Amino acid sequence: MTTAVDPRPDLLPPAAVVGGPGGVLTEAEVTAFVREQLAAVDLDGRSVCVVVPDATRSCPLPLLLTAVHGALTGRVTRLTVLIALGTHAPMTEAQLARHLGHPAGDRAARYPGMTVLNHEWADPATFVSLGVIPADRVAELSGGRLRQQVDVQLNRAVVEHDVALVVGPVFPHEVVGFSGGNKYFFPGVAGQEIIDLSHWLGALITSADIIGTRGTTPVRALIDEAAALVPAETLALCVVARSGSGDLHAATFGGPRAAWAAAAEVSAQTHVRYLDAPVRRVLAVIPEKYEDMWTAAKGFYKLEPVVADGGEVVLYAPHITRISAMHPEIEEIGYHCRDWFVGQWESYRHLHWGVLAHSTHLRGAGTWDPVQGERCRVRVTLATGIPEDVVRRAALDYRDPASVDVEAFRADGETFVVPEAGEVLFRLR
């Protein structure tokens, strides 16, 4: 596991916390907590941008957003919700209606006066530069892994409001350790350069080493450095959801660093499961909220640590028909371990580093050298609706999804079957 940077929690104002790992909050408790916390903040006469996740995270967003809307309506001059897509596909109006919990075509029925925006990450006009993190500082934050300056660009909707409020869940994460907090700004609504740099830093550390690491990892340190440049006042309502449901174990509120740290401590107790011994094969049953392999790959990230050397992870998702809706170049690059790219860097450095990072994260641990070639620790098999030729061209193994009998796998004594894969991290004791 990677060494975390000192988060210096003693210097952060403490976050308010309700709930904990041992129970589930009622809707009334959640609503009361949100309203009480926002009532104590000086928001009258100010504009507020609320940054929220897309539908790839378990989160009772209608409950949370209704509480926020109720607490701010009549107090703030402008209320905007910005969907933190990173580089995911934009959400349609029908998807937004389901995601936010309002009648299709009638957002005002539940959220009068509220504007909702997708993060238009492919449009350069979306962004404003907040400044540059110098190369020497990047080297310091990254533990010497990278040394280059980065232009910190952020969605101008955040900059053009007085207050930016993050509302979203915290889970173990393959790039940063635990998601949430300032990660909703970077990469959630950030420009490509900081996205690429932060994701490639995570890839250099490797997913298996960084995922589920408590404290401020090098990637989290880089994100926090970028977030310090945000001109708006920043706040966060972080939640710890019961995976695959709208139930909440806990909610935290305060500055993004403090609220995230408090929620990550709860997530570490609720979203991490331990096995006594490695398994030879895993069948990861991918939920339908992941619509392509770019997002469904989380089913691999969370399970790689418990697979024995030479073992296999089968990602079972008949509903998925393409590798990536927004990054088709991954089909040509294929999936390879970190050393494949590092050892042939001049052939790949011109590509988006975030795409290269995704490639390494799904392929997992391995080595490459010019003589022996690539040797990966585990097999990755897609049992999806993606055509076999596409899967094999991307350097992954293929299995016909019609041949997968989940109950038979569960009964064979050889396979660890994980339903709703993608949010709970599995580790060895």
C-alpha positions, -999 to +999 in steps of 0.1 A: +000+000+000+013+034-009+026+058+018+002+086+025+013+122+028+006+138+062-029+153+059-023+175+090-058+171+103-049+191+134-049+223+112-084+217+097-115+229+114-134+198+124-162+185+102-197+180+116-207+143+115-240+124+118-242+086+118-214+061+115-204+027+102-227+007+125-261+020+113-283+037+087-297+072+089-333+080+084-344+105+057-355+128+085-321+127+101-303+134+069-326+163+060-323+178+095-285+175+094-282+192+060-305+221+069-289+226+103-254+228+087-263+251+059-283+274+083-251+280+102-231+292+071-233+328+059-249+322+025-275+350+024-273+371-007-246+349-022-246+326-053-240+289-048-228+262-073-236+227-061-212+201-076-228+166-076-219+132-090-233+115-121-253+083-119-222+060-116-221+064-078-246+051-053-260+082-037-296+093-026-291+125-046-328+135-047-329+134-009-297+154-005-305+179-032-340+185-019-326+192+015-300+216+000-326+233-022-349+237+008-322+252+029-310+277+003-341+288-015-350+324-005-315+329+009-292+327-022-292+349-053-285+320-077-285+282-073-267+261-099-262+223-099-232+211-119-228+174-128-192+163-121-187+141-152-150+141-153-147+128-188-179+106-187-207+109-211-231+138-206-264+130-190-296+134-211-326+153-198-344+119-191-313+106-172-311+139-152-348+136-143-342+101-129-309+111-112-323+142-095-357+128-088-380+153-106-407+147-132-394+144-167-395+178-184-406+196-152-376+202-130-393+232-114-419+209-099-393+198-073-365+224-077-380+258-086-354+284-095-325+259-098-303+256-129-287+222-138-256+220-160-236+190-174-199+195-172-190+202-208-155+188-206-149+186-244-156+223-249-126+246-242-150+275-235-161+256-204-129+264-185-110+292-168-074+289-157-069+293-120-031+294-123-002+270-126+013+245-102+051+247-109+071+216-119+091+216-087+059+216-066+044+188-087+076+168-081+073+174-043+037+165-042+042+134-064+071+120-044+094+127-074+073+106-098+065+135-121+082+169-126+062+192-149+041+222-144+003+219-148-023+245-158-051+242-133-083+247-154-118+245-138-154+248-150-162+285-150-195+278-134-176+271-101-155+303-105-185+324-113-204+316-080-195+329-046-197+295-030-190+260-043-207+232-024-197+196-031-225+171-025-215+135-030-204+101-017-170+087-006-158+053-017-125+035-020-109+048-053-084+034-077-067+068-085-068+088-053-073+063-024-108+074-014-130+095-036-150+126-027-142+160-013-120+181-036-120+153-061-154+166-073-135+197-085-104+179-098-110+158-119-148+161-116-152+195-133-116+201-143-097+206-176-079+178-194-044+187-183-049+183-145-071+152-152-043+136-172-016+145-147-035+133-116-046+100-132-012+092-146+003+098-112-022+073-098-013+049-125+024+052-117+017+043-081-007+016-094-044+010-086-036-020-064-013+001-042-033+033-039-069+020-037-083+022-002-053+040+012-063+063+041-049+098+045-036+121+019-021+101-009+002+119-035-028+122-059-050+136-031-022+161-023-021+172-059-059+176-060-059+196-027-031+219-041-053+226-072-084+231-050-066+258-030-066+279-061-104+279-064-116+315-058-150+306-045-155+296-009-156+258-009-177+235+013-186+198+012-215+176+022-199+141+020-219+110+025-212+073+030-238+053+012-246+016+016-233+002-017-260-004-043-286+015-023-299+049-014-293+043+023-267+064+042-244+053+070-231+088+076-230+124+064-203+149+071-201+187+065-174+213+065-145+224+044-138+198+017-107+184+032-121+179+067-155+166+055-138+142+031-114+129+058-142+123+082-163+104+056-133+084+044-128+071+079-164+057+078-160+044+043-129+025+053-150+006+078-181+000+056-167-003+020-138-027+026-142-064+031-114-088+040-107-124+028-084-148+046-068-162+015-065-153-022-090-167-047-083-182-081-112-167-099-137-139-093-170-134-111-178-097-108-214-091-116-215-055-129-247-034-121-264-016-149-255+019-136-222+013-154-230+017-191-196+010-206-163-007-197-147+027-189-169+029-158-176-008-152-138-014-148-144-005-112-155-041-108-119-051-115-102-024-094-121-034-063-112-071-067-077-073-080-061-073-045-077-107-036-069-126-068-040-151-066-011-148-090-022-164-123-059-161-113-087-146-133-113-118-129-144-123-151-164-090-155-200-102-162-221-074-178-243-085-207-258-050-209-225-034-218-219-032-256-188-009-259-155-002-241-160+035-239-186+059-253-163+089-249-128+075-253-129+051-283-091+053-287-088+028-258-099+001-283-068+008-303-044+013-274-057-018-256-052-027-220-017-030-207+002-029-173+020+002-162+054-010-173+043-015-209+037+023-212+067+034-190+090+011-210+078+025-243+070+060-232+080+079-263+054+058-283+026+068-259+033+101-242+014+121-269-019+104-259-042+115-231-026+102-200-060+097-184-067+071-211-034+054-205-041+054-168-075+037-174-057+011-195-032+002-167-059+002-140-080-024-158-051-046-168-037-046-133-002-054-121+024-067-144+058-062-160+072-055-195+106-056-210+118-057-247+129-093-245+102-110-224+074-087-234+043-082-212+036-105-183+005-096-163-003-110-128-039-120-135-062-126-165-090-101-172-120-116-190-149-097-204-183-115-205-202-086-219-220-075-250-188-061-265-179-081-297-152-107-293-129-092-319-130-058-301-122-074-267-093-094-280-079-065-300-079-046-267-057-074-252-083-088-229-098-123-228-133-130-240-162-151-227-196-154-242-219-139-216-246-164-225-223-191-211-223-175-176-245-191-151-241-171-119-255-198-096-233-224-112-202-203-106-213-197-070-216-234-064-184-246-081-162-240-051-136-223-073-152-189-079-158-159-056-190-143-069-194-106-061-229-091-069-231-053-075-194-051-080-176-018-083-180+000-050-169-024-022-131-030-020-119-065-012-085-070+005-066-098+020-061-098+058 
